[in-house]
Amino acid sequence: MDVNKKIATRQSYGEKLAELGEKNKNIIVFDSDLSEATKTSIFAKKFPKRFFDMGIAEQDMISTAAGVATFGKTAFASTFAMFRSGKSV
């Protein structure tokens, strides 16, 4: 790997998720309708049965990720921080 090669953090994130997904069958990835931007689409293409696009429902996505984690799965939930920190009434 060329240490001088610069790539976006989100690209590294997507690539590493896909790499980890090959090694660990318990990894499940959730996204909130932003998989092209967050690069979780890389994981989704390799492991479509372990990827869930939750739509624009961040609170539901986090709850679902927490739920599957209670059953021994490793959950990654991805969205933009601005959307995750907001709370709908």
LINMODA-V61258 format. One record per run of one state. SS is the DSSP state (~ for helix, > for strand, _ for the rest). FROM is the first residue (numbers start at 1). TO is the last residue. If there is no record, write none. Layout:
<<SS,FROM,TO> <SS,FROM,TO>>
This chain:
<<_,1,8> <~,9,23> <_,24,26> <>,27,31> <_,32,34> <~,35,38> <_,39,40> <~,41,46> <_,47,47> <~,48,50> <>,51,53> <_,54,57> <~,58,69> <_,70,73> <>,74,78> <_,79,80> <~,81,85> <_,86,89>>
